[in-house]
């Protein structure tokens, strides 16, 4: 089984990735298991930050590394909060503070102008110096509500209205969210990419 370090300190996210990649000869381990220090996300795009995080994890462990960078983009705010989604209300801000700031910034914006989307970028590096990272990305279209709804999910889920479901992301059943979400779609692209020959130096991974 080939071990891959996931550039996160969240063991729950590692379980999510392991579940999505079940059937492949992979063991996804969070970087916290190797005491990898977090790197400052200085990129101006989701792609840059995903690569930064993956390269940092690969450098400290000597293992292939997978990272994701994701966030919310609101059209009328020029794409904000974007790469600053996790710290929109300032360094150390929690989900509630970020949501409060977003709703305050959109206070006078009518419903039809509150279009937004979640973005997710996955970057897979075979080693720290890999010059050709595998990049998989996806987005999830929606609208920003005027107040939070639902108790599931995390981040901006309670104010992200999924139009086809007439519910916020925080109201969706987990299986539905995982299928529709930006991260779920990006993971599906990754699974497809893993089926292609030539991705790894060793034998190509095969689905079980």
C-alpha positions as CSV (number, residue, x, y, z in Angstrom):
1,X,0.0,0.0,0.0
2,X,1.4,3.4,-1.0
3,X,1.3,6.0,1.7
4,X,0.4,9.6,0.9
5,X,0.5,12.5,3.3
6,X,-2.5,14.8,3.3
7,X,-1.5,18.4,4.0
8,X,-4.0,18.9,6.8
9,X,-4.0,18.4,10.6
10,X,-7.6,17.3,10.5
11,X,-8.0,13.5,10.9
12,X,-11.6,13.7,9.8
13,X,-10.5,15.1,6.4
14,X,-8.1,12.2,6.1
15,X,-10.9,9.8,6.7
16,X,-13.0,11.5,4.0
17,X,-10.2,11.2,1.5
18,X,-9.5,7.6,2.4
19,X,-13.2,6.8,1.9
20,X,-13.3,8.6,-1.5
21,X,-10.2,6.7,-2.6
22,X,-11.3,3.3,-1.4
23,X,-10.3,0.6,-3.9
24,X,-6.9,2.1,-4.6
25,X,-3.7,0.9,-3.0
26,X,-3.4,4.1,-0.9
27,X,-3.1,5.0,2.7
28,X,-4.0,8.7,3.3
29,X,-2.3,10.0,6.5
30,X,-2.7,13.5,7.8
31,X,0.5,15.6,8.1
32,X,-0.1,15.9,11.9
33,X,1.0,12.2,12.2
34,X,4.4,13.3,11.0
35,X,4.6,16.6,13.0
36,X,4.7,18.6,9.7
37,X,4.6,22.3,10.5
38,X,1.9,24.3,8.7
39,X,3.1,26.6,6.0
40,X,1.9,30.2,5.5
41,X,-0.6,30.3,2.6
42,X,0.9,33.2,0.6
43,X,-0.5,32.2,-2.8
44,X,-2.9,34.5,-4.6
45,X,-4.9,31.6,-6.0
46,X,-6.3,28.3,-4.7
47,X,-3.9,26.5,-7.1
48,X,-0.8,28.2,-5.6
49,X,-1.9,27.5,-2.1
50,X,-2.7,23.9,-2.7
51,X,0.8,23.4,-4.3
52,X,2.5,25.2,-1.4
53,X,0.8,23.0,1.2
54,X,1.5,19.8,-0.7
55,X,5.1,20.6,-1.4
56,X,5.6,21.5,2.3
57,X,4.2,18.2,3.4
58,X,6.3,16.2,0.8
59,X,9.4,18.1,1.8
60,X,9.1,17.2,5.5
61,X,8.0,13.6,5.1
62,X,9.7,12.4,1.9
63,X,6.3,11.0,0.8
64,X,3.9,11.8,-2.0
65,X,1.6,14.6,-0.8
66,X,-2.0,15.6,-1.5
67,X,-3.4,19.0,-0.5
68,X,-6.6,20.9,-1.1
69,X,-7.3,24.5,-1.0
70,X,-10.9,25.8,-1.1
71,X,-13.0,28.8,-0.5
72,X,-16.0,30.9,-1.3
73,X,-16.2,33.4,-4.1
74,X,-19.0,36.0,-4.2
75,X,-19.4,37.8,-7.5
76,X,-20.5,41.2,-6.3
77,X,-17.6,41.3,-3.9
78,X,-15.2,40.8,-6.8
79,X,-14.5,37.2,-5.8
80,X,-14.0,37.8,-2.1
81,X,-13.5,36.2,0.3
82,X,-11.6,33.9,-2.1
83,X,-8.3,32.6,-0.8
84,X,-8.9,34.5,2.4
85,X,-12.2,32.6,3.2
86,X,-10.9,31.0,6.4
87,X,-9.7,34.3,7.7
88,X,-12.2,36.8,6.2
89,X,-13.0,38.4,9.5
90,X,-9.3,38.5,10.5
91,X,-6.6,36.1,11.7
92,X,-8.0,33.4,14.0
93,X,-11.6,34.2,13.0
94,X,-14.1,31.3,13.5
95,X,-16.9,30.3,11.1
96,X,-19.5,32.5,12.9
97,X,-17.3,35.6,12.6
98,X,-16.6,35.0,8.9
99,X,-20.3,34.5,8.2
100,X,-21.3,37.6,10.1
101,X,-18.8,39.7,8.1
102,X,-20.0,38.3,4.8
103,X,-23.6,39.0,5.6
104,X,-22.7,42.5,6.8
105,X,-20.9,43.1,3.5
106,X,-23.9,41.9,1.6
107,X,-26.5,43.7,3.8
108,X,-27.9,45.9,1.0
109,X,-27.5,43.5,-1.9
110,X,-30.7,42.1,-3.3
111,X,-31.2,38.3,-3.7
112,X,-30.7,38.2,-7.4
113,X,-27.2,39.7,-7.1
114,X,-26.0,37.4,-4.3
115,X,-24.5,34.8,-6.7
116,X,-21.5,32.8,-5.4
117,X,-19.6,29.6,-5.7
118,X,-17.4,27.3,-3.7
119,X,-14.0,26.4,-5.3
120,X,-11.8,23.4,-4.5
121,X,-8.4,22.7,-5.9
122,X,-6.5,19.4,-5.2
123,X,-2.8,19.2,-5.8
124,X,-1.0,15.8,-5.8
125,X,2.8,15.7,-5.8
126,X,4.9,12.6,-6.2
127,X,7.8,14.2,-4.3
128,X,8.8,17.6,-3.0
129,X,10.5,18.7,-6.3
130,X,7.8,17.4,-8.5
131,X,7.6,19.9,-11.4
132,X,4.3,18.6,-12.7
133,X,1.7,18.4,-9.9
134,X,-1.6,16.7,-10.7
135,X,-4.2,19.4,-10.3
136,X,-7.9,18.6,-10.0
137,X,-10.4,21.4,-9.5
138,X,-14.2,21.9,-9.3
139,X,-16.7,24.6,-8.3
140,X,-20.2,24.5,-6.8
141,X,-22.7,27.2,-7.8
142,X,-25.1,28.8,-5.4
143,X,-26.4,32.0,-3.8
144,X,-25.8,33.7,-0.4
145,X,-28.8,33.8,1.9
146,X,-29.7,36.7,4.1
147,X,-29.3,34.6,7.3
148,X,-27.9,31.2,8.2
149,X,-30.0,28.0,7.9
150,X,-29.1,24.4,9.0
151,X,-26.7,22.9,11.5
152,X,-24.6,20.6,9.4
153,X,-21.4,21.2,7.5
154,X,-18.9,23.9,8.4
155,X,-17.6,27.2,7.1
156,X,-20.0,29.2,5.0
157,X,-22.4,26.2,4.5
158,X,-25.2,27.7,6.5
159,X,-25.5,30.7,4.1
160,X,-24.7,28.9,0.8
161,X,-28.0,28.2,-0.9
162,X,-27.9,25.2,-3.3
163,X,-30.5,26.2,-5.9
164,X,-31.4,22.8,-7.3
165,X,-32.0,21.5,-3.7
166,X,-33.6,24.7,-2.3
167,X,-31.5,24.2,0.8
168,X,-28.3,25.5,2.2
169,X,-25.3,23.3,2.2
170,X,-25.7,23.0,5.9
171,X,-29.2,21.5,5.5
172,X,-28.2,18.8,3.0
173,X,-27.8,15.2,3.9
174,X,-24.2,14.4,4.1
175,X,-24.3,11.9,1.2
176,X,-26.0,14.5,-1.0
177,X,-23.5,17.2,0.0
178,X,-20.5,14.9,-0.7
179,X,-21.9,14.1,-4.2
180,X,-22.6,17.7,-5.1
181,X,-20.0,19.7,-3.4
182,X,-16.9,21.3,-4.9
183,X,-14.7,18.9,-2.9
184,X,-16.7,15.9,-3.9
185,X,-16.5,16.8,-7.5
186,X,-12.7,17.5,-7.3
187,X,-12.2,14.1,-5.6
188,X,-14.2,12.5,-8.4
189,X,-11.8,14.1,-10.9
190,X,-8.9,12.8,-8.8
191,X,-10.3,9.2,-8.8
192,X,-10.6,9.4,-12.6
193,X,-7.0,10.7,-12.9
194,X,-5.7,7.8,-10.8
195,X,-7.0,5.4,-13.3
196,X,-4.8,6.8,-16.1
197,X,-1.4,5.1,-16.8
198,X,1.8,7.0,-16.1
199,X,0.8,8.9,-13.0
200,X,3.2,7.1,-10.7
201,X,6.8,6.0,-11.1
202,X,5.7,2.6,-10.0
203,X,2.9,0.5,-11.4
204,X,-0.3,2.4,-12.1
205,X,-2.8,2.1,-9.3
206,X,-5.9,0.1,-10.3
207,X,-9.4,0.4,-9.0
208,X,-10.5,-2.5,-6.8
